[in-house]
Amino acid sequence: MTAGDGIRDWTAPGHPPLVPEITLLLADDIHRAWSELDEEAPPFWAFAWVGGQALARHVLDHPDLVRGRRVLDLATGSGVVAIAAALAGAAAVVASDTDARARQAVGLNAAANGVAVDVVGDVLDGAVELDVDVVLAGDVFYEQPMARHVERFCDEAVAAGVDVIVGDPGREYFPRGRCTALGTYEVTGTADLEGGATTRTTVHRFT
């Protein structure tokens, strides 16, 4: 698989509505991309999901959250949050995803924005040792098994003194009682992904 296989072939440079200062390789139709790429799971890397957009916007507007700190972007997808952290002055940014194409897409997207992002695979099983100050996670509570793994990981991070900030549009498995809201955003242009033209999305601190 080359760096452009299934990524540049199915995407074009674009700008997420809530973070237009970031350039991403984006697909225009999730169902067509999923079908024709023959992916086992949706090509999350080809879209700027609302939780990631809201979290990226919050980081860019509040750079003190990451400036000079070591950051992990969990389940990075397109890398929009990792890129925002790098643009906001993070000392180092690591982007994690289980999907090999996502990891390639992050590399391409980071280069398009002139930032450095280290890309790794799965970190939820604890096999990868990480030394970070902040964990960022956009839209990671969309299914129960994933949500359980993420919640455990966030618990362990908070217990270790790591600041955990998440973006979520009210997914079913979001742990509402575990978080404190930091800001709410209206993400536009979400009809294809969310079923509505605008999706309200909140950024929370995991407690």
CORMO-V177886 format. One record per backbone hydrogen bond with DSSP energy under -0.5 kcal/mol. NH is the residue of the N-H (numbers start at 1). CO is the residue of the C=O. Records with the same first field share a line. If there is no record, write none. Layout:
NH = CO / CO
This chain:
5 = 2
7 = 4
8 = 4
9 = 4
10 = 7
11 = 7
12 = 26
14 = 24
19 = 16
20 = 17
22 = 19
24 = 14
26 = 12 / 24
27 = 46
33 = 29
34 = 30
35 = 31
36 = 32
37 = 33
38 = 34
39 = 34
44 = 42
46 = 43
47 = 44
49 = 47
53 = 49
54 = 50
55 = 51
56 = 52
57 = 53
58 = 54
59 = 55
60 = 56
61 = 57
62 = 58
65 = 62
66 = 63
67 = 63
68 = 89
69 = 66
71 = 69 / 92
72 = 134
73 = 94
74 = 72 / 136
76 = 73 / 96
79 = 76
83 = 79
84 = 80
85 = 81
86 = 82
87 = 83
88 = 84
89 = 86
90 = 85
91 = 66 / 69
92 = 69
94 = 71
95 = 118
96 = 73
97 = 120
103 = 99
104 = 100
105 = 101
106 = 102
107 = 103
108 = 104
109 = 105
110 = 106
111 = 107
112 = 108
113 = 109 / 110
114 = 111
115 = 110
117 = 115
118 = 93
120 = 95
126 = 123
129 = 127
132 = 130
133 = 70
134 = 70
135 = 163
136 = 72
137 = 165
138 = 74
139 = 137 / 167
147 = 143
148 = 144
149 = 145
150 = 146
151 = 147
152 = 148
153 = 149
154 = 150
155 = 151
156 = 152
157 = 153
158 = 154
159 = 155
160 = 156
161 = 158
162 = 157
163 = 133
164 = 162
165 = 135 / 163
166 = 204
167 = 137
168 = 202
173 = 141
174 = 171
176 = 174
178 = 175
179 = 176
180 = 205
182 = 203
183 = 203
185 = 201
187 = 185 / 199
188 = 186
189 = 197
190 = 197
194 = 190
195 = 190 / 191
196 = 190
199 = 187
201 = 185
202 = 168
203 = 183
204 = 166
205 = 180
206 = 164 / 204
207 = 178
